[in-house]
């Protein structure tokens, strides 16, 4: 197992690490901690990153494939660790989700991550990685596009990603199609990601604890009863005790939208704080970048998320 981070977990001492802000010409390394991918999709994403003004480094090892994994666990973790340790790499973006991040968590060098905080970007299965880096090191991570989804991403989502990584002040995101299930405002760090992935962390050393946070959740291809089951399990495990608000992204291909909305509203009926649903983040097409771990003002009535600067100069 890799070295533990200095100073313990973020839950124990509320330490927070802001990753370095990216400047034009910054070098982004590509990791593949989960599943294999199509080279053409990766090349399309590389072009988008270069159009944003970044350089891109793709280690040859990311092209490995081992069934539904992008190579053996140790190799996938080693690529990520090398990118983190390399002083010439300014950020790490994941190639694809799928499945596999859970398997690499025990092999990551959390000490190196804490000593040299870099932006780490991805979503879906990458939720496990982002949560581990935040809960172990306090590192703000970026729930945003994968390299293989960038070529098909809307221009607004590309701009949002670039802004999240480069802007030196607040990051204000508005979602005009969102719906306030419970109005109000709350200010707290944002945490969460893919519901299924978070649920699979229960019973491990990386189990999610969201007290004093605003929780963000999204998913894809899960029937309403399975969403209900996961939320019930997480509620019974105490994951949502003391949360300050809820942000619900897309739940695409999950059946009847009204039924899904009913399940989600019922699951959080006993929580306090505002609830904003239908936020354009996740697998549903729109996928704005959210800095997980950064403090945010959730205004459900205004349908907005107003983040304090998530990066350090």
N, C-alpha and C positions, 0 to 999 in steps of 0.2 A: 504494500500500500504506500502511496506517495506521502510526502511529508504533510503534516497538518499545518494550517495557516498560523502565523504568529498571532497571539492574543485571543484565540478562541473564536466563537461564532458571533455573527451579527446579533443573534437573539440575546446572547449573554451580555454584550457590552454596547450594542447599538452603534458599532463602528461602521462607517460608510466610506467606501472608496469610489471617488468619481474617476472614470477613465479619462485618458488624455483626449483633448479636443483635436480633431483632425484638420489639418491645413491642406491647401491644394498641393498635390504631389505626394500626399501620404501613401504609404504602402500597406495594402490590405492583403493578408494571407488567407487562403482558402483551406478550411479543414473539412473533413468528412466524418464526423463522429457517429453518424447513424447509417442510413442506407445508401446503396449505390445509385448512380444517376446516369442520365444520357449526356454524353460529351457535348452534343449540340446545344443542349439547354445550358450547360455550364459556360460554353463559349459565348452564348447570347448574353448571359449575366455579366461575364467579364467585359464585354463591350459596353454595357450600361455603366459599370463602375468606372471604366476609363473615360466615358463621356462626362461623368460627374467630376472628373479631374483627379482621380486616384490611379495609382499604379497597383497592379494585381500580381501576386505570386501564388502559383499553384504547384505544390509539391507533387512529385510523380506518384507518391504513395497513395494519394487520395483516389486514384483510379482503380485501386484494387477492389475486388468483389469476392465475397464469401457468402453465397446465397443471398439472403435479404440484408446482409451487412456489407459495408464498404471496407472489407478486410477484417482480420482478427482484432479482437478487443485491444490487445497491447499495441498493435500498430496504429490503430485509430487514435488512441490516447497519446501515443508518442508523437504523432504529427501535431496534435493540438499543443502538447507541452513544448515542442520545439518552436512552434510559432510564437508562443507566449514568451519563451526565453530569448528569442532572437531580437537583438536591439534594433535591427533594421526593419522589423515588422511593427507597424503602428496600430493595427486592428486585426481582428479575426472574424471572418464571416463563414457561416456553415454552408456547405454545398446543397444539402438536402435534408429533409426530415425522414419520415418513415418510421424506423425503429432502430435503436441501438445505443442512444446516449446513456440510458440507464446503466448499461453494461460497462461504460468507461469511467463512470464517476469515481470508483475506488482507485483508479490508476492516475488520476490527475495530480499535478504538482501544485497544490493550493498555496504553498509557501511562495513559489515563484509568481503565481498569479497575484497574490497580495502585495508582493514587493514591486511589481511593475504592472500596474493596472492598465489594461488596454480595452477598448470597446470590443465586445463579443456580440455578434448579431445572428439572429435566426428565430424561427418559430416552430410550431407543431411539436415534434418530438424533442426539439432543442430546448423546450421548456424545462426538461430535467436538468440540462446543463446550466441554463441561466439561473434556475433556482438554487442549484448546488453552489455556484459561484457567489451568489448573493448571501445565502444562509451561512456558508463557511467563511467567506472573505469580506462580505459587505460590498461586493462589486456591483455597481449599477450595470445592468445588461440591457440589450436592445432587442425587444420583441418586434422583429421586422422581417422583411423579405429575405429569402434564401437566394443564393446565387442563381439556382436553377429556376426561380420564379420571377427574377428581375426583368427578363426580356419581355414577359407578358404583363408586367405590372403597369398600372395606370400611371400617367405622368405625375399626377398628384401624389401618389404613393412614393414615387422615386424622389420627388422634391422633399417629401416629409422625411425620408431616410437621410438624405443629405443634410437637411436642416438639423436633425437630431444629433448628427455626428459632428457638425461644424459650427453651429451657431453658439455664440458666447453668452447669450442671455436666455430669457424664458422661452419655452416652447409651448405655444398655445394652439390646441387642436379643437376644432369645432366639428360636430357631427349633426348636420341638419336633418338627417333621416332617423336619428335616434329617438327613443321614447322614454320619458321619465316614468318609471313604475312607482317611484316614490320621490317626490321633490325634496329639495334641500341642498345644502352645501356641506362638504367635508374636506379637511386637509390632512393628509397622511401620506406615507410612502405607498406607492403602487406595487403590488406583487401578484403573481399568478401566471396564467398562460393557458395551455391546453388542458382541459378538464380531465380527460382520460389519462394523460401522462402524469398529472399531479396525483390522481387517485392511485396510480400504480406505485407511487413513492411511499404510500402508507406502509408502516411496518418496517421501514428501512431507516438507516441513519440520516436520510435526507427527507424525512417526512415533513410535509408543509405545515407551518404554524403561522397563521395570518393575524394574530392579535395585534391591534393598533395599526393595521394596514387597511388600505382600500384594495379590494380583491378584484382582479380582472380574470374572466373566464371566457373561453371559446371552445368550439369543437366542430367535428364534421362526421357525418355518417353514423351517428348514434341515435337510435330510436328513443322517443320520449321516456319510456320506462327505464332504459339504461341510463339516461341522464339523471332520472329520479334516483335510481339505485346508487350511482356514484356520489351524488350530492348528499344522499342520506347517509352513506358510509362515512363521508368526510365530516358531516355534521356530528355523527355519533362519535367520531374520533376526536372531536374538539377543534378541528381545523379552523372553523369560522367563529369561534368564541372571541368576543371583543373586537370584531371588525368594525371599521368606521364607515364603510360604504361598499357598494358593489357596482362594477362596470361589466356589462355583458356584451361580448362581441358577436360575431356571426356564429350561428349554429346551422351550417349549410347541410343539405341532404339529411336532415334529422326528422323528416316527417312534417306533419301539419304545423305551420308556424305558430298558430294560435295555441295549439296544445303545448308546444315547446315553451312558449312564453308563460303559459299557465303553470307548468312544472317549475320553471325557474323562479317565478314570483312566489309560488308556494314554498319552495325550499328556503327562501330567505325572508319569509314572513315574520320570523321572530328576531331577526337582526335589526339593529338600529342603523340610521344613516340613510343617505340617498341611494337610489338604485337607478342606473341609467342602462337601458337595453337597446339593442340594435345598433351598437357602435360598429363602424366599418373597419374592423380589425379581425384577422383570422383567415380562414379558408374560403370565405365567401366571395372572393373577387377583390374587393377593397381590402387593403391591409396597411393601414397607417402604422408608423413605427412608434412604439411606446417604450420609454425608458423605465424598465422595471427596477424598483428600488429607489427611484427618485421621488422626492416629495411632490405631490400634485394637489391642486385644488379642483375637486370634482364639483361642478355646478350642474345638477341634473336638470333644473329648469332651463338653463341656458344651453344645455346639451354640449358642454365643453369640458375639456381637461386642460388645465393650465399648470405646466410643470416649471419648477425652478430649474435653473441651468443644470443639466444632467452631466456635464463634462467639466473638466478642469483645464485651464489654459496652460 
